[in-house]
């Protein structure tokens, strides 16, 4: 009976916040990592995804050296044939990806550290101003590639929050997630004559009127 070969690199899984995962991975330049990024509303999927990946890797490890290539091909065929992804889901995924790209490319985005540095805040706790303003509902951030990004248009020339942003956030609270709020600010708005809300922040009354009009459409 042919003995099974031992996989040269045993599979090891890590899950959790990006900052903690990065610390656990260390600085091994030879390590190859496959990552799955979850948005806040998808975190409940983490245990299921992790279990599925671990199950798949255990099958591959147990059969290593026994027609491994054929095993991989069969598992891949099973997954793609047995799990039918609706075309609408694929289309929605592409539309969301395009929307994310447009939001990111449509403005300037700052990290909490950049806000602290450019705003002249104390270096002892540079992330505090942005984090505090976010908790207070004065600004919002979007999660992108493992960090929170803050739209520069939320701040005045002194890097302090614009009051109109807090008013819009209060109106959209529990109605729009951060990505949808960012998309609203960056999209041409018919109520504003085709101008983007982020370009009208010097006229806060018009922006809040546009947000209220948007909210009335959501509530209908």
Residue, then its C-alpha position, 0 to 999 in steps of 0.5 A: x500500500x502506497x503511503x501518503x506523502x506529507x504536505x510540505x507546508x501544512x495549512x494554517x488559518x487565521x481570522x480576525x481584525x486585519x491589524x491582529x492578523x498582520x501581527x500574527x503573520x509577522x514579517x516572513x517574506x516567503x509566506x504566501x497568504x490568501x485573504x478574504x475581506x469582510x465588510x462590517x455587515x458580513x462578519x457573521x459569515x466568518x465562522x462559516x467561511x473559515x470552517x469551509x476553507x479548513x474542510x477543503x484544505x484538510x481534504x487536500x492534505x489527506x490526499x496529497x500524493x494521491x492523484x492530487x491534481x485530479x482531486x483538486x479538479x474534482x473539488x473545483x468542479x463540484x463547487x462550481x457545478x453544485x453552487x449555482x450563482x444567480x446572474x443577478x448576484x454576479x451583476x450586483x457584485x460588479x455594480x458594487x465593485x464599480x461603485x466602490x471604485x468610483x467613490x474611492x477615485x472620486x475624492x481625496x481620502x485621509x487616514x486618522x493619522x493624516x488628519x491628526x498630522x495635517x490638523x496639528x493635533x497632539x502626536x500622543x494619540x494621533x487617531x483620537x480626533x477622527x475616532x472621537x468625531x466619528x463616535x459623535x456622529x460628526x464624520x463618517x469613514x469607509x473600510x478599505x483595504x484594512x483601514x478606515x478612510x475619511x473623505x477630505x470634503x468632510x473637513x474645513x481648511x483647518x481639518x475640523x468637521x463641517x457641521x453640515x456633514x453631521x446633519x446629513x449623517x443624522x438624517x441618514x442614520x439607520x438608512x444608509x451604510x457608510x459606503x452608500x453615504x459616500x456614494x450619495x455625496x459623490x453622485x450627481x444630484x438632481x435636487x442640486x441641479x446635477x451637482x454633487x453634494x460634496x461640491x455644495x458643502x459651502x451651501x449647507x442648506x441646499x445639501x441638507x434639503x437634498x438629503x431630506x429629499x433623498x430620505x423622503x424617497x427612502x421612506x416612501 
